[in-house]
Amino acid sequence: MKCSEAVSQLRDVLRGDEMIVSSNGHISRVAYHFLPRPQLYLRGSMGLPMAVGLGLALAHQHKTIIVLTGDGNFLMGLGSVTTISYLSPPNLKIIILDNEAYATTGGQETVSTAIDYPSMIQGMGITAVKSTDPHEAKDKLNKLLEQTICEPGPKILHIKIGKEMIPLDYIPWHPVRICLNFKKQHNINSKTEEKNDV
């Protein structure tokens, strides 16, 4: 299964009002091309997608926050997992797209093959974690995606994908434009931003 195929299946279970944070690199390009726009496409932010998602989840408790991250980004940001476990926002959902490589920078191997993701994440206090392999039937993955997105509680879904990437154009928006588009889409006012929800 390619990254684009997994993200396309995610699109099938979205309601349309979710806030989606996608990690820097190829995953953001996939999110831009295959999911509803605009979303928060991170750049120059290795290891930070979960921290950004956590901030959004705490500030917008009535919204479902979905973080799309690769294995390299996830492993670099492991400290955020313990904070997520401690704060336990029920609206935060993390999807790890694991190709065992830093695909955007040349395909260097990550340490992903040495890790049992469910055991590691559960050991950090998040019990709602599932893992799939690249050969899972489409309907099974759809069910897991739907459970991850729709059921309450911080949830993590670890999806094994292949290393193959399809060629995609870069996101044509400057980071400032990405931020402004995202805020406009979700009616976020910087000065009066839902203070009662925090």
C-alpha positions in Angstrom: 0.0 0.0 0.0 1.3 3.4 -0.9 1.0 6.5 1.3 -1.5 8.0 -1.2 -3.7 5.0 -1.0 -3.8 5.0 2.8 -4.6 8.7 2.8 -7.3 8.3 0.2 -9.0 5.7 2.4 -8.9 8.2 5.2 -10.8 10.6 3.0 -13.6 8.1 2.8 -14.3 8.3 6.6 -14.0 12.0 7.1 -17.1 14.0 8.0 -15.6 17.2 6.6 -15.1 19.4 9.7 -12.0 17.8 11.0 -8.7 19.7 11.5 -5.9 17.8 9.9 -2.2 18.4 10.7 0.2 16.8 8.2 3.9 16.3 8.8 6.5 18.1 6.7 7.7 16.5 3.5 5.9 14.0 1.3 3.0 13.4 3.7 1.9 17.0 3.5 2.0 16.9 -0.3 -0.2 13.8 -0.2 -2.6 15.4 2.2 -2.8 18.5 0.0 -3.6 16.5 -3.1 -5.8 13.8 -1.6 -7.7 15.4 1.3 -10.1 18.3 1.5 -8.3 21.7 1.5 -7.1 23.7 3.3 -5.5 21.9 6.2 -2.4 22.6 8.3 0.6 21.5 6.1 3.7 21.7 8.2 7.1 22.7 6.9 10.5 22.6 8.5 9.0 21.0 11.6 10.5 17.6 12.0 9.2 15.9 15.1 6.5 18.5 15.8 3.3 17.3 14.2 2.0 15.6 17.4 2.8 18.7 19.5 0.9 20.9 17.1 -2.0 18.5 17.0 -2.1 18.4 20.8 -2.2 22.2 20.9 -5.1 22.3 18.5 -6.9 19.5 20.4 -6.8 21.5 23.6 -7.8 24.8 22.0 -10.6 23.3 19.9 -12.2 20.6 22.1 -15.3 20.4 19.9 -13.3 19.5 16.8 -11.7 16.2 15.8 -8.0 16.8 15.3 -6.2 14.3 13.0 -2.4 14.2 12.9 -0.8 12.5 9.8 2.8 11.7 10.5 5.5 9.5 9.2 7.6 7.1 11.3 10.6 9.4 11.3 8.6 12.3 12.5 6.8 10.2 15.1 10.0 8.8 16.5 11.6 12.2 16.7 8.6 13.6 18.6 8.2 10.7 21.1 8.2 13.1 24.1 4.8 14.5 22.8 3.3 11.0 23.3 3.8 11.1 27.0 2.2 14.6 27.2 -0.7 13.4 25.1 -1.1 10.4 27.4 -1.0 12.7 30.5 -3.5 15.2 29.1 -5.6 12.6 27.2 -7.5 14.9 24.9 -10.4 12.7 23.6 -10.5 14.5 20.2 -6.9 13.8 19.2 -6.2 11.1 16.6 -2.8 10.2 15.3 -2.1 8.2 12.2 1.4 7.0 11.6 2.3 6.2 8.0 5.3 3.9 8.4 7.4 3.2 5.4 10.5 2.6 7.6 12.4 5.4 5.8 13.0 9.1 5.7 11.5 9.1 2.2 11.5 12.8 1.5 15.3 13.2 2.1 16.5 10.2 0.2 15.1 7.0 1.7 17.5 6.6 4.6 16.3 3.9 7.0 14.6 4.7 10.2 14.8 2.5 13.3 11.1 1.5 12.7 11.8 -2.1 12.0 13.1 -2.6 15.6 10.0 -1.2 17.3 6.8 -2.9 18.3 4.6 0.2 18.1 1.5 -1.0 20.0 3.7 -2.2 22.9 5.8 1.0 23.0 2.8 3.3 22.8 0.7 1.4 25.4 3.7 1.5 27.7 3.6 5.3 27.4 0.0 5.2 28.6 -2.1 5.3 25.4 -4.1 2.1 25.3 -6.2 2.8 22.2 -3.6 1.9 19.6 -3.8 -0.4 16.6 -1.3 -1.5 14.0 -1.8 -2.8 10.4 0.5 -4.2 7.8 0.6 -3.3 4.1 -1.5 -6.3 3.0 -4.5 -5.5 5.2 -7.8 -5.7 3.2 -9.2 -2.4 2.3 -12.4 -2.9 4.2 -10.4 -3.8 7.4 -8.3 -0.6 7.1 -11.4 1.5 6.5 -13.0 0.0 9.7 -9.8 0.8 11.7 -9.7 4.4 10.3 -13.3 4.9 11.1 -12.9 3.6 14.7 -9.8 5.8 15.1 -11.5 9.0 13.9 -15.0 8.5 15.3 -14.6 6.9 18.7 -13.7 9.1 21.7 -10.3 9.1 23.4 -6.8 9.8 22.1 -6.2 7.1 19.5 -3.2 6.1 17.5 -3.3 4.0 14.3 0.0 2.7 13.0 -0.2 1.8 9.3 2.6 0.0 7.5 3.0 1.4 3.9 5.4 0.7 1.1 8.4 3.0 0.3 7.1 3.9 -3.2 6.1 7.5 -3.6 4.0 8.9 -6.4 5.3 12.1 -7.9 3.3 15.1 -6.6 3.6 18.8 -7.1 4.8 20.9 -4.2 2.2 22.8 -2.2 2.0 26.2 -3.9 1.3 28.1 -0.7 3.8 30.0 1.4 3.6 28.9 5.1 1.9 32.2 6.0 -0.8 31.5 3.4 -1.1 27.9 4.7 -1.8 29.3 8.2 -4.2 32.0 7.0 -6.2 29.6 4.8 -6.4 27.1 7.7 -7.6 29.7 10.1 -10.2 31.0 7.7 -11.5 27.5 6.9 -12.0 26.8 10.6 -13.2 30.3 11.7 -10.2 30.9 14.0 -9.8 34.4 15.2 -6.3 34.9 16.6 -7.3 37.5 19.3 -10.6 35.9 20.5 -9.8 32.3 19.8 -12.3 30.1 21.8 -10.8 31.1 25.2 -13.6 29.4 27.0 -12.7 26.0 25.5 -9.2 25.9 26.8 
